[in-house]
């Protein structure tokens, strides 16, 4: 039995796994913001430098407004699509054994 299957069997495990996938994708999308100095991000977004560092390091979860501000500062927006629960995992298993990479597009 895989680690994924063991986690999925725990009470609330599927929801925890879905939250983990979302956190992974959010951090991946925020990658371009890492190239900007925290001071500049703080000035542009109005978010404190300490909070920005914690978000980019994965120690804190951004609010939706913080996420939007950080992405905008890096020249990006995020688009969210809903899919049936478990679908991302099934699709990843069908396509490849490696986790899918989030699609990141630069805004014009």
Secondary structure as the mmCIF struct_conf table of DSSP 4:
data_model
#
loop_
_struct_conf.conf_type_id
_struct_conf.id
_struct_conf.beg_label_comp_id
_struct_conf.beg_label_asym_id
_struct_conf.beg_label_seq_id
_struct_conf.end_label_comp_id
_struct_conf.end_label_asym_id
_struct_conf.end_label_seq_id
HELX_RH_AL_P HELX_RH_AL_P1 UNK A 3 UNK A 9
BEND BEND1 UNK A 10 UNK A 10
TURN_TY1_P TURN_TY1_P1 UNK A 11 UNK A 12
HELX_RH_AL_P HELX_RH_AL_P2 UNK A 13 UNK A 29
HELX_RH_3T_P HELX_RH_3T_P1 UNK A 30 UNK A 35
BEND BEND2 UNK A 36 UNK A 36
HELX_RH_AL_P HELX_RH_AL_P3 UNK A 38 UNK A 45
HELX_RH_AL_P HELX_RH_AL_P4 UNK A 49 UNK A 56
TURN_TY1_P TURN_TY1_P2 UNK A 57 UNK A 58
BEND BEND3 UNK A 59 UNK A 60
HELX_LH_PP_P HELX_LH_PP_P1 UNK A 61 UNK A 63
HELX_RH_AL_P HELX_RH_AL_P5 UNK A 64 UNK A 73
TURN_TY1_P TURN_TY1_P3 UNK A 74 UNK A 75
TURN_TY1_P TURN_TY1_P4 UNK A 85 UNK A 86
HELX_RH_AL_P HELX_RH_AL_P6 UNK A 87 UNK A 95
BEND BEND4 UNK A 97 UNK A 98
HELX_LH_PP_P HELX_LH_PP_P2 UNK A 99 UNK A 103
#
